[in-house]
Amino acid sequence: MLGALVDNERIDEDTFKSWLGDTYNAPNAINHFKNKAAPTHRQMETVFSVVMNLSKRTMDLCVGKPSENEFVSITQEGHYGVH
């Protein structure tokens, strides 16, 4: 993630989707998995991820973990498509 910032790489919606699906440091990754060794009240997990482009008026929604599910594009006009 930091590499893209340091190297001045283009950061777009796909970059954010990749970051949200990252499993590095699992179960405590940004794409969070339930840690069954933790107390019950600390057993959190990712249930959805959203990437919005306000300039394009689009939203990409992933229900569930991005490492296991696909993003669906939603535009202001209400058009849907799977990525």
Secondary structure, 3 states (H helix, E strand, C coil): CHHHHHCCCCCCHHHHHHHHCCCCCCCCCCCCCCCCCCCHHHCCCCCEEEEEECCCCEEEEEECCCCCCCCEEEECCCCEEEC
